[in-house]
Amino acid sequence: MNTRSTAPAPVPAPAVLPGKPPVQVAELDLARPGELRRPGYGERYRPAGRQALALVRSAGRPLGTVTAHAPDGHPEQLCAALHAAAHRRFDPLTGQPDAEAEAEDDPGEEPTVSVVVCTHNRPELLIRCLDSLLRTHYPYLDAIVVDNAPADDAVRRLLPQRYGRRVRYLHEPVPGLARARNRGLAAARGTICAFADDDLVLDPQWLPALAAGFRAAPRTACVTGLVLPAELDTRAQLLLERYSGYGKGFAPRDYTLRTPTGDPLHPFATGRLGTGANMAFRTEVLRALGGFDPATSTGTPARGGEDLLAFLQVLTAGHTVSYRPDAIVWHPHRRELDTLPRQVFGLGAGFGAYLAAAVHHQPRLLAALLPLIPRGLWRTAHRGAPATPADPSGPADPLMRALRRRELLGLLYGPLGYLRSLRAQRRAERRIAEHRSAERRLADRRRAERRHAEEQFADGRGAEHRLALSSGSFDRPGRTDGAGR
């Protein structure tokens, strides 16, 4: 059996992002000198600009990221600068054999993977995501789109026109990402159920890498992957990536409840394990855990947290969460600067709601959580500190200070948001129950009417009665002249 060490492999620190946009994003492979590829698409790419960030691979395996600067902004110059930076940084690593990758060259029998893509009024982004999903050419793919509280039927009409039967359509009328994910989970046919946001671009090796993560250890119930920025064209995108990027590094790691992480909030800091934008579960395990808590998700007053809660529930149930950096997705951050405070507030609110939900589901966790709260507040107040003296972000940046304050406010609001969401979900459940009850009563009445009609026809009175009503001429047996009127 192939197992992995729980200690992270030694890899270089993440590349320091440039201070000002735009920053071109690309990927390169050390085995293909002089080539750059468009993130997630695999096609040749010649970015024009003075700055660039590149994902560096070696024979397809991701090693890390580098940045480079081209004074003239010429594509050839920028390409050469990125390759030079990649070789300086990663050449020592490429000579080391990857025993784990070699052990997984023979994948054995591939499991069926259900991929649930939840969407809400974004058909243009959904097309890009689904096109990248179907480019993976995974042999046993069950693709599901869950249309969450849509304003129209655009997605319902789009899917059969563009994808035929390759993608299944489901409708979830109640808003909330967790509800949409649970709808997809209930319909999943695969032994593994993966979840992807509708704005992602998925790497061609995303599904094989997720499946390999489950094969590596039998106790693995959840596999998460790497999320990289699809573009860094605006100041808002650059600030968000610097402040709270989704990336979790390039070292594969297995997490259990006893795995030392060095995090003062362990085991509640499940954001270290991955993110909801790139996660997969053993379907039967997630169903046994009850799926996602609908009171903790985007689209509710809680603002999020269902992914973090699911990771914690997997750990407390005695399972393993495996982080696989080779399961890559590319995420386009929001471009507008005025959306950033609201987004950062949501990050804090989602985390606070997740902690409240964790205690709500398992009250015994409260004793372990209370002593950690001051540390969590301190860490939030210092989030986004400069990685190096050259990094322009940090305590002196007024916008970064404002973002920290917004996240702290969100963190304090989170438990209240969860309570509000919990009440709203209960009201929604009552409305759903009432609607289903009304539908059952209507169905029962229609069945009773059909039975009554069938009984009338069975004793010979039904046809005569209907004819009498339609013509008005057969009111009395034997009279056909209408005299009875």
VENRASUL-V545007 format. One record per helix or strand of 3 or more residues. SS is the DSSP state (A for helix, B for strand). FROM is the first residue (numbers start at 1). TO is the last residue. If there is no record, write none. Layout:
BEGIN
<<SS;FROM;TO> <SS;FROM;TO>>
END
This chain:
BEGIN
<<B;23;29> <B;51;58> <B;61;69> <A;75;94> <A;99;103> <B;113;119> <A;123;134> <B;141;148> <A;154;163> <B;167;172> <A;177;187> <B;192;197> <B;200;202> <A;206;216> <B;220;229> <A;235;244> <B;253;255> <A;270;272> <B;278;282> <A;283;288> <A;306;316> <B;320;331> <A;337;361> <A;363;370> <A;373;381> <A;398;458> <A;461;471>>
END
